[in-house]
Amino acid sequence: MTQPDILVRNVTAITVDPERRVIDRAWIAVTGDRISAIGGDGDAEPVGARDIIDGTGMVAMPGLIDSHSHAGHGLVRNAGAGLDSWFDACEEIYARGSTPDFWRAEARMTQLERLRGGITTGMTLLGGGADIYRTDDPIYGDAHCGATAESGLRTFMAVGPGRTPFPKNYRQFSETGQARDVSVGFERQLEVSEILIDRWNDLLGRGTGVCLVMPVYYAAQVADADARRQVVEMGEAVMDLRRRKGVLFTQDGHRDGSIALARDLGVLGEFALLGHSVDLTEEDFAALKETGASIIHNPSAIMSVYGRCPVPELLEAGITVCLGSDAAAPDRGYDMFRHMAQCMHYHRRHFRDPAYLPPGKTIEMATIDAARALGLEKELGSLEPGKKADIVLVDMRKPHLYPPVMPVTRIAHFANAADVDTVIVNGKVLMRSRRTDHLDAEDILADAAEQAALAFERVGLTHLLEEPEEFWRNARQPLQL
C-alpha cells in the first residue's frame, strides 16, 4: 500500500457507500487529495503517514453538502422587523448598498460557519431574496469567489439575470465611497455571468464552481403574450450560455405548477436543481420525471411554512431530492444537522407517522444524493477509495450523543454543528479540534460587523436592526393596552 499523507484511525465510519457500510474501529488513508484506502478492525493499517489523526470516540462521515443558500444573507439576517421589511432590505442592500467588501466579508463569515459545521460543499446564489443578483459587474462575484478559495471549501456560486422587466437599477461605489447609479440590462447581467464562469469555474480544484440562475415564473406572470415572449427569450439565452459552458442551473422558489411551466419554457434537464418546490402538482411530477431535474428541499425555510415539499412522494417517484439550508435568512443558519432533524420531523408530522424519512435517508440527502444532483457523485458524497478526501469527524463523546450505539441515528437526530471536531477537504486538514488556523476568526467577525453596519447605513435602514416590541407577543394576538 502506498504511504499515505494522512491516516484517520479509531473512528466509526458512516461511509454512505453503495453498501451503506458503517464500519466500527475504521481507518481512512488519504493520499494527495483523495481517499486511498479504507479499512476496519482486522485490516492492516498503512504505515508511514506524515499526519495521524486519532478519532477515538468520533464518527467519520462524508463532508456535508448544502444545496441551496444565499450569499449576502449572512449580513442581512439580523434585520428583525418582519418578513416584508427583510425582503425590502435585501433588495436595497444587494442592489444599492453593497460593495465588493460587503460580499467578501459575508463570504468569509459564511465559510467559517460552514467549516465549523462540517459543510464542505455548497451552492450559493449571489444575492436572491427578491431575485436581486449582483451581476452588474464581475467585481462582486470575484470578491465572493476569492473568499471561498481562501477558506478551502467548495462553493457553486449561482449567477444570472434578475426578473423582467429590464433594465435594473444598481448603485456602485468608488474606492473613496462616491456613489454612481447605473442602469443594467439583461445582456449585461448575462455577460457578467459568463465572465465569472470563465474566471472561477473550478469546483474540484480551487473550490469555486459557478452555475447559472434565473427567476422562477408562474402561470399568471406569463399569461400575457408579450410577457411570455420576454421570459422565453430569457430562458433561451440562459440555456444557450449553460450549454456552451457546460454548467449547472438552479432556480429558487418553485411551487404549484411552476416546474411544469419551466419544462415548457425549455429550462429543465438533468443539469437543473430546483429550490423549495412546495405544493407540487401532478404535472410538476411528470415534468421532473421527463427532464431528470432534481429537487432541493429546504425544510427550515419560510416557504416550507407556506407550503409543503412532498419529499417522500418525490423519492417514491424516483426523483432525486437533496437538502438545503436556505441560509442565512431571517430565522436559520448553516447547521445541516439541524436541518436534517427538521426534515424528518416536518414530514413525519404531515403523515402523522414516525416511519417516514428514516435517519439514513436524511443523511443521504445531505451527502450522496446532493452529490448526485450536482453531477458529482463519482467525486463527492461518500467515503470511498478514489473519491475526493472530504471527510468530517464528529465528536460523539458528549451527553446528548450518548449512549454510544446506533451512530446513524445519533448523527441525524441529536448531533449539531458544534459537535464537528475535524474537517478535511481535498486532502487538507482545514479544522482540527475545532481550530481553523488558516482563518482569522476574530478578523472575519469584525469585518462582517463593520460591512453589515455600513450597508444598512448606505440605504438608510439602520432602524431594522432594532428588535420590534411585538417580538414579545404572539403575532396573531392583539396587544393589550
Backbone torsions as a table, in degrees:
resi	resn	phi	psi	omega
1	MET	NA	136.7	179.1
2	THR	-62.5	140.0	178.7
3	GLN	-63.8	120.4	-176.6
4	PRO	-80.9	162.1	173.4
5	ASP	-81.4	-38.6	-178.6
6	ILE	-130.9	138.4	172.5
7	LEU	-125.4	115.0	173.2
8	VAL	-95.4	125.6	-174.6
9	ARG	-133.4	163.3	177.1
10	ASN	62.1	38.9	179.3
11	VAL	-113.5	162.6	164.4
12	THR	-96.4	115.4	-173.9
13	ALA	-97.4	115.6	169.3
14	ILE	-91.6	97.1	-167.9
15	THR	-77.9	-31.3	-171.0
16	VAL	53.5	29.4	176.0
17	ASP	-78.6	178.0	-176.8
18	PRO	-56.0	-28.5	177.5
19	GLU	-90.5	-2.4	-177.7
20	ARG	52.1	47.0	-178.5
21	ARG	-72.0	139.9	167.9
22	VAL	-117.3	112.6	-170.3
23	ILE	-107.0	117.7	175.0
24	ASP	-76.9	150.1	177.5
25	ARG	48.1	48.8	-175.9
26	ALA	-89.1	161.2	169.1
27	TRP	-131.4	150.8	-178.8
28	ILE	-132.6	122.4	178.8
29	ALA	-99.2	135.4	179.3
30	VAL	-121.0	124.7	176.5
31	THR	-123.4	120.4	-174.4
32	GLY	65.2	-128.4	-178.5
33	ASP	-101.4	13.3	-174.1
34	ARG	-130.6	156.9	171.7
35	ILE	-73.8	123.6	-177.5
36	SER	-99.3	-24.9	178.9
37	ALA	-165.3	154.0	174.3
38	ILE	-136.5	135.7	178.7
39	GLY	-142.7	169.9	179.0
40	GLY	-125.2	-168.7	179.8
41	ASP	-59.0	126.1	-177.5
42	GLY	101.9	-18.9	175.4
43	ASP	-90.2	132.1	-177.3
44	ALA	-66.0	126.5	177.2
45	GLU	-73.5	144.7	173.9
46	PRO	-67.6	153.7	-178.3
47	VAL	-114.1	161.6	173.4
48	GLY	87.4	9.8	178.9
49	ALA	-63.7	137.2	-180.0
50	ARG	-73.1	-23.1	-178.1
51	ASP	-135.1	115.6	178.7
52	ILE	-110.4	123.6	179.5
53	ILE	-108.9	116.1	178.9
54	ASP	-85.8	112.4	-177.4
55	GLY	-101.9	30.7	179.7
56	THR	-54.6	128.3	-179.6
57	GLY	79.6	8.9	-177.0
58	MET	-116.5	155.7	170.9
59	VAL	-100.9	132.0	171.1
60	ALA	-100.1	133.1	179.8
61	MET	-144.8	165.1	178.0
62	PRO	-63.8	152.8	173.5
63	GLY	-56.0	137.1	-179.9
64	LEU	-72.8	148.7	-179.4
65	ILE	-120.2	120.4	177.5
66	ASP	-101.0	109.3	-168.3
67	SER	-87.8	-2.0	179.6
68	HIS	-158.5	120.8	175.9
69	SER	-158.1	179.3	-174.8
70	HIS	-131.4	120.3	168.8
71	ALA	-66.2	145.4	-177.1
72	GLY	96.5	-39.1	-174.9
73	HIS	-61.0	-29.1	-177.7
74	GLY	-59.9	-28.7	179.7
75	LEU	-98.4	2.0	179.2
76	VAL	-117.0	-12.9	-172.2
77	ARG	-63.6	-19.0	-179.7
78	ASN	-90.5	14.1	173.8
79	ALA	-83.6	105.8	-164.4
80	GLY	-108.0	32.9	-175.8
81	ALA	-95.3	6.5	-179.6
82	GLY	122.3	160.9	-171.9
83	LEU	-63.1	-46.4	-178.4
84	ASP	-61.8	-44.1	179.2
85	SER	-65.0	-34.1	-179.9
86	TRP	-66.1	-44.4	177.2
87	PHE	-62.9	-39.8	177.3
88	ASP	-61.5	-40.0	179.1
89	ALA	-63.8	-42.1	177.0
90	CYS	-57.5	-47.7	-177.2
91	GLU	-62.9	-46.0	-178.0
92	GLU	-65.4	-46.3	-176.2
93	ILE	-70.1	-45.4	-176.5
94	TYR	-65.7	-41.4	-176.0
95	ALA	-86.3	-31.8	-169.4
96	ARG	-132.4	-3.9	-177.6
97	GLY	-122.6	-0.2	-174.2
98	SER	-105.8	151.8	177.4
99	THR	-125.5	170.3	173.3
100	PRO	-55.1	-35.2	178.4
101	ASP	-63.1	-35.0	176.7
102	PHE	-61.5	-49.8	-176.2
103	TRP	-68.8	-34.8	177.1
104	ARG	-68.4	-45.0	-179.9
105	ALA	-62.1	-42.2	-179.8
106	GLU	-65.1	-41.3	-180.0
107	ALA	-66.0	-40.6	178.5
108	ARG	-61.2	-44.5	-179.8
109	MET	-66.3	-43.7	179.1
110	THR	-61.2	-44.3	-178.7
111	GLN	-66.8	-33.7	175.0
112	LEU	-65.4	-43.3	177.6
113	GLU	-63.0	-43.4	178.9
114	ARG	-63.2	-46.1	-178.8
115	LEU	-58.6	-45.6	-178.8
116	ARG	-68.4	-15.6	177.8
117	GLY	-104.0	6.9	176.1
118	GLY	81.2	13.7	175.6
119	ILE	-86.8	119.1	-178.9
120	THR	-105.1	-17.0	179.6
121	THR	-140.7	139.8	177.7
122	GLY	-146.5	162.0	170.4
123	MET	-117.0	126.1	-171.6
124	THR	-133.8	122.6	176.1
125	LEU	-77.6	135.8	-179.7
126	LEU	-79.1	70.1	-176.3
127	GLY	119.6	-135.8	-179.0
128	GLY	106.8	-146.5	-174.6
129	GLY	74.4	-77.0	177.0
130	ALA	-112.2	35.0	179.8
131	ASP	59.3	36.6	175.2
132	ILE	-102.5	104.2	179.3
133	TYR	-106.1	133.8	-172.9
134	ARG	-84.5	71.4	-178.4
135	THR	-119.1	35.7	173.3
136	ASP	-86.0	-18.5	-179.4
137	ASP	-156.4	144.0	-179.0
138	PRO	-67.2	-15.4	-172.5
139	ILE	-63.2	-26.7	-179.1
140	TYR	-75.2	-44.7	174.7
141	GLY	-65.2	-35.8	176.2
142	ASP	-59.2	-44.1	-178.9
143	ALA	-63.1	-42.8	179.6
144	HIS	-65.0	-48.0	-177.3
145	CYS	-68.1	-34.9	177.1
146	GLY	-61.2	-40.4	177.8
147	ALA	-67.2	-38.4	176.8
148	THR	-60.8	-46.5	-179.2
149	ALA	-61.3	-38.7	179.0
150	GLU	-66.6	-33.4	-177.0
151	SER	-71.5	-28.6	-176.4
152	GLY	89.4	-4.1	178.0
153	LEU	-87.5	179.7	179.4
154	ARG	-115.9	133.2	176.7
155	THR	-142.1	127.4	164.3
156	PHE	-81.4	117.4	173.4
157	MET	-92.6	121.7	-178.7
158	ALA	-95.1	124.4	-177.8
159	VAL	-132.0	155.0	179.4
160	GLY	168.6	-166.0	-176.9
161	PRO	-83.5	156.8	172.6
162	GLY	-81.2	-164.0	-175.8
163	ARG	-86.3	143.7	173.8
164	THR	-61.3	151.5	2.4
165	PRO	-87.3	166.4	176.2
166	PHE	-112.4	160.4	6.2
167	PRO	-82.6	170.3	176.5
168	LYS	-107.0	149.4	-179.4
169	ASN	-101.5	126.0	177.1
170	TYR	-126.4	156.2	174.5
171	ARG	-118.2	126.6	179.3
172	GLN	-112.5	146.7	-176.5
173	PHE	-118.0	137.1	175.9
174	SER	-77.5	173.6	178.9
175	GLU	-64.6	-21.6	177.8
176	THR	-92.6	2.6	176.3
177	GLY	91.9	3.1	178.9
178	GLN	-74.9	135.8	-175.4
179	ALA	-94.6	144.9	176.9
180	ARG	-141.5	122.4	178.7
181	ASP	-84.6	135.5	-179.9
182	VAL	-129.3	149.0	176.8
183	SER	-105.5	123.9	-171.1
184	VAL	-120.1	125.7	178.9
185	GLY	-91.3	171.6	179.2
186	PHE	-58.2	-42.7	-177.3
187	GLU	-61.5	-38.3	179.8
188	ARG	-68.3	-41.2	178.7
189	GLN	-62.7	-37.7	178.3
190	LEU	-71.8	-36.7	177.5
191	GLU	-62.6	-44.5	178.4
192	VAL	-62.7	-39.8	178.2
193	SER	-60.6	-41.5	179.2
194	GLU	-66.6	-40.5	177.2
195	ILE	-58.9	-44.9	-178.6
196	LEU	-67.0	-36.7	175.6
197	ILE	-61.5	-48.7	-178.9
198	ASP	-62.9	-32.8	-173.5
199	ARG	-84.4	-32.4	-166.0
200	TRP	-128.9	-5.4	-171.2
201	ASN	-76.4	87.7	-178.3
202	ASP	-152.2	64.1	-171.6
203	LEU	-62.3	-43.6	-175.4
204	LEU	-81.9	-10.4	176.7
205	GLY	-101.0	-82.8	-179.6
206	ARG	-76.9	-14.2	-179.3
207	GLY	87.8	11.6	-174.3
208	THR	-117.4	76.2	175.5
209	GLY	-76.2	156.2	176.8
210	VAL	-133.0	135.4	174.9
211	CYS	-133.4	177.5	-176.1
212	LEU	-107.0	152.9	176.9
213	VAL	-138.9	148.9	166.6
214	MET	-145.3	156.2	-175.9
215	PRO	-62.3	153.2	171.3
216	VAL	-79.3	137.3	175.5
217	TYR	-117.4	147.8	-179.7
218	TYR	-113.3	161.4	-171.8
219	ALA	-54.6	-42.2	-177.2
220	ALA	-64.9	-25.7	-177.9
221	GLN	-80.4	-14.8	179.2
222	VAL	-122.0	21.1	179.0
223	ALA	-68.1	-35.2	176.6
224	ASP	-74.5	135.9	-175.2
225	ALA	-60.2	-39.8	-179.1
226	ASP	-69.5	-40.0	177.8
227	ALA	-63.2	-41.9	178.6
228	ARG	-64.3	-40.2	179.3
229	ARG	-59.7	-43.2	-180.0
230	GLN	-62.7	-42.2	-179.0
231	VAL	-69.2	-39.4	177.2
232	VAL	-60.9	-44.7	179.0
233	GLU	-63.6	-39.0	176.1
234	MET	-61.0	-49.5	-179.8
235	GLY	-59.8	-41.1	179.8
236	GLU	-63.6	-41.7	-179.3
237	ALA	-68.2	-42.6	179.3
238	VAL	-64.6	-42.9	-179.4
239	MET	-68.3	-33.3	177.0
240	ASP	-64.4	-43.9	177.2
241	LEU	-64.6	-40.6	179.1
242	ARG	-59.6	-45.2	-179.6
243	ARG	-64.6	-44.3	-177.8
244	ARG	-62.8	-34.2	-176.6
245	LYS	-99.8	-10.7	178.3
246	GLY	65.1	38.7	-175.9
247	VAL	-106.5	169.5	176.6
248	LEU	-77.8	171.4	-179.1
249	PHE	-141.7	137.6	178.8
250	THR	-137.5	158.4	175.4
251	GLN	-139.1	154.5	-171.8
252	ASP	-123.3	107.9	171.1
253	GLY	115.3	31.5	179.1
254	HIS	-71.7	145.6	174.9
255	ARG	-169.4	150.6	163.0
256	ASP	47.2	57.5	174.6
257	GLY	99.4	-8.4	-175.8
258	SER	-73.4	-23.4	177.5
259	ILE	-70.4	-41.9	176.1
260	ALA	-61.6	-39.3	177.7
261	LEU	-64.9	-41.6	178.1
262	ALA	-60.6	-38.3	175.0
263	ARG	-60.6	-45.8	-178.9
264	ASP	-65.3	-27.7	177.8
265	LEU	-82.1	-6.9	173.6
266	GLY	83.4	26.9	-175.9
267	VAL	-114.1	14.7	-179.6
268	LEU	-110.9	155.6	177.4
269	GLY	174.9	-175.8	179.1
270	GLU	-64.1	-14.3	179.8
271	PHE	-83.5	-1.8	-170.3
272	ALA	-105.3	135.5	173.5
273	LEU	-120.8	123.2	-169.8
274	LEU	-111.9	117.9	-173.3
275	GLY	-81.2	147.7	175.2
276	HIS	70.9	-77.4	171.7
277	SER	57.1	64.8	-179.4
278	VAL	-103.7	156.9	176.2
279	ASP	50.7	51.5	-175.6
280	LEU	-75.0	149.2	178.8
281	THR	-96.3	169.8	175.4
282	GLU	-59.8	-36.1	179.0
283	GLU	-66.8	-34.7	175.0
284	ASP	-62.2	-45.0	177.9
285	PHE	-59.3	-44.0	-179.7
286	ALA	-62.4	-39.9	179.8
287	ALA	-64.7	-38.9	178.5
288	LEU	-65.3	-42.8	179.0
289	LYS	-65.1	-39.0	-177.9
290	GLU	-68.4	-38.4	-170.2
291	THR	-98.9	-22.5	-176.8
292	GLY	79.2	13.2	177.2
293	ALA	-66.2	154.1	180.0
294	SER	-106.2	158.8	179.8
295	ILE	-110.0	137.9	172.5
296	ILE	-105.8	115.8	179.5
297	HIS	-95.0	127.2	179.1
298	ASN	-118.2	81.2	-170.0
299	PRO	-66.2	-21.0	-178.4
300	SER	-94.5	1.4	-173.8
301	ALA	-80.9	158.0	177.1
302	ILE	-61.6	-34.8	179.5
303	MET	-63.8	-25.3	176.0
304	SER	-80.5	-5.0	168.5
305	VAL	-86.7	-40.9	-179.2
306	TYR	-72.0	-29.0	-179.2
307	GLY	-154.2	178.4	-176.3
308	ARG	-122.7	130.0	170.8
309	CYS	-82.1	119.3	-173.2
310	PRO	-81.0	67.4	-172.2
311	VAL	-59.2	-51.7	-179.6
312	PRO	-56.9	-39.0	179.8
313	GLU	-68.5	-38.9	177.2
314	LEU	-63.2	-44.0	178.8
315	LEU	-62.6	-41.0	179.2
316	GLU	-62.7	-30.4	179.5
317	ALA	-83.0	-0.6	177.9
318	GLY	84.0	18.7	-178.6
319	ILE	-95.3	134.3	179.9
320	THR	-71.3	129.4	177.7
321	VAL	-125.8	128.9	176.4
322	CYS	-120.5	170.9	-171.9
323	LEU	-107.7	140.2	176.6
324	GLY	-132.8	155.6	179.4
325	SER	-87.7	-28.1	-169.0
326	ASP	55.3	27.9	-177.8
327	ALA	-87.2	168.4	-9.9
328	ALA	-99.3	101.6	-177.3
329	ALA	-97.7	-170.4	-169.5
330	PRO	-57.6	-28.8	-170.5
331	ASP	-132.5	25.8	-177.8
332	ARG	-158.9	153.6	178.6
333	GLY	-121.5	-153.9	-171.2
334	TYR	-101.6	16.5	-178.9
335	ASP	-75.9	97.1	-176.6
336	MET	-70.0	-23.3	174.1
337	PHE	-64.6	-42.2	176.9
338	ARG	-62.2	-40.3	-179.8
339	HIS	-70.5	-31.4	174.2
340	MET	-62.1	-48.3	-180.0
341	ALA	-62.7	-41.7	178.2
342	GLN	-62.2	-39.7	179.4
343	CYS	-59.0	-48.0	-179.2
344	MET	-61.9	-48.3	-177.2
345	HIS	-67.1	-35.5	-178.3
346	TYR	-58.3	-48.8	-176.1
347	HIS	-82.5	-30.7	175.7
348	ARG	-65.0	-38.2	177.1
349	ARG	-65.5	-39.0	179.8
350	HIS	-60.7	-46.8	-177.6
351	PHE	-87.9	-7.3	-175.0
352	ARG	53.0	44.1	-175.9
353	ASP	-148.1	112.3	-177.7
354	PRO	-72.4	1.1	178.5
355	ALA	-82.6	-14.8	-177.3
356	TYR	-72.6	145.4	178.5
357	LEU	46.8	74.8	178.2
358	PRO	-64.5	163.4	-174.8
359	PRO	-55.2	-43.1	-177.5
360	GLY	-61.9	-39.7	179.9
361	LYS	-64.7	-38.5	-179.3
362	THR	-67.0	-38.5	174.6
363	ILE	-63.2	-40.1	177.3
364	GLU	-57.9	-39.3	-177.7
365	MET	-64.1	-23.3	179.2
366	ALA	-102.8	7.4	-179.8
367	THR	-135.3	-93.3	-171.4
368	ILE	-69.1	-36.1	178.4
369	ASP	-67.3	-38.5	176.8
370	ALA	-65.3	-41.2	177.3
371	ALA	-61.1	-38.8	178.5
372	ARG	-64.4	-43.7	179.1
373	ALA	-61.2	-32.9	179.5
374	LEU	-84.5	-2.0	-177.8
375	GLY	73.6	23.6	-174.1
376	LEU	-123.9	23.8	-177.2
377	GLU	-65.8	-18.0	175.7
378	LYS	-83.0	-9.9	-176.6
379	GLU	-116.3	-35.3	-171.8
380	LEU	-131.8	172.4	168.7
381	GLY	97.1	-8.1	178.7
382	SER	-155.7	162.4	176.1
383	LEU	-95.7	100.2	-179.1
384	GLU	-144.5	142.8	175.2
385	PRO	-56.2	134.7	-179.3
386	GLY	98.8	-20.1	179.0
387	LYS	-85.2	163.1	176.5
388	LYS	-57.2	140.9	-178.8
389	ALA	-83.0	75.8	171.5
390	ASP	-107.5	100.8	-169.8
391	ILE	-130.3	135.8	178.5
392	VAL	-120.1	132.6	174.6
393	LEU	-108.1	125.1	180.0
394	VAL	-107.8	124.7	-179.2
395	ASP	-78.5	110.8	-176.2
396	MET	-94.2	3.9	-176.8
397	ARG	-87.4	60.7	-177.4
398	LYS	-138.5	149.4	-176.9
399	PRO	-55.3	-39.4	-177.5
400	HIS	-75.3	-5.6	178.9
401	LEU	-115.2	16.2	178.7
402	TYR	-113.3	156.7	7.6
403	PRO	-76.7	164.5	-172.2
404	PRO	-80.5	66.7	176.3
405	VAL	-134.5	165.2	173.3
406	MET	47.3	67.3	-175.0
407	PRO	-61.8	-33.9	179.7
408	VAL	-63.5	-44.9	178.9
409	THR	-64.0	-42.9	-178.8
410	ARG	-63.9	-40.9	179.6
411	ILE	-63.0	-49.7	-172.9
412	ALA	-73.6	-35.1	-174.8
413	HIS	-93.9	-35.1	-165.9
414	PHE	-119.0	-21.1	-177.2
415	ALA	-72.8	159.7	173.7
416	ASN	-143.1	173.9	-173.7
417	ALA	-58.6	-32.7	-177.3
418	ALA	-71.6	-9.9	178.2
419	ASP	-83.7	-11.8	180.0
420	VAL	-70.1	126.4	-176.7
421	ASP	-102.0	-45.4	-172.1
422	THR	-137.5	139.9	178.2
423	VAL	-132.6	127.4	175.7
424	ILE	-116.5	129.4	177.5
425	VAL	-132.0	128.5	178.5
426	ASN	58.4	30.1	179.5
427	GLY	79.6	8.7	179.1
428	LYS	-114.3	135.1	177.8
429	VAL	-80.3	109.1	-178.3
430	LEU	-94.4	-25.3	175.9
431	MET	-143.0	134.0	178.1
432	ARG	-137.8	127.4	-176.5
433	SER	51.6	37.0	179.3
434	ARG	66.5	15.2	174.8
435	ARG	-96.8	131.2	178.8
436	THR	-118.8	78.4	-170.9
437	ASP	-65.8	-24.5	-179.5
438	HIS	-82.3	-7.0	179.0
439	LEU	-120.5	131.1	178.9
440	ASP	-90.0	94.7	-173.3
441	ALA	-60.0	-41.8	-178.7
442	GLU	-62.7	-42.4	178.9
443	ASP	-66.4	-40.7	179.3
444	ILE	-60.7	-46.3	-177.9
445	LEU	-68.8	-40.8	178.3
446	ALA	-63.2	-41.7	178.7
447	ASP	-63.8	-42.3	179.3
448	ALA	-61.7	-44.8	-180.0
449	ALA	-62.5	-42.8	-179.0
450	GLU	-64.7	-47.0	-176.3
451	GLN	-69.4	-34.0	176.1
452	ALA	-64.8	-45.7	-179.7
453	ALA	-61.3	-43.1	179.6
454	LEU	-62.8	-40.7	-178.6
455	ALA	-64.4	-45.6	178.8
456	PHE	-64.9	-36.0	178.1
457	GLU	-66.1	-40.8	-176.9
458	ARG	-59.9	-34.7	-175.9
459	VAL	-103.9	7.3	175.8
460	GLY	67.0	37.5	-177.2
461	LEU	-120.2	27.4	-178.5
462	THR	-65.0	-22.2	178.8
463	HIS	-65.0	-19.9	179.4
464	LEU	-74.4	-7.5	-179.7
465	LEU	-90.8	4.1	175.8
466	GLU	-103.6	127.1	-179.2
467	GLU	-68.2	127.7	-176.2
468	PRO	-72.9	158.7	-176.8
469	GLU	-60.9	-33.9	-176.0
470	GLU	-69.4	-6.7	176.3
471	PHE	-67.1	-9.7	-179.9
472	TRP	-103.3	15.9	176.7
473	ARG	-147.4	164.4	177.2
474	ASN	-63.4	128.1	-176.5
475	ALA	-61.7	-26.8	-178.8
476	ARG	-93.8	2.0	-178.4
477	GLN	-106.0	124.6	-177.8
478	PRO	-63.8	144.2	179.7
479	LEU	-73.0	128.7	178.6
480	GLN	-84.5	118.8	-179.6
481	LEU	-99.0	NA	NA
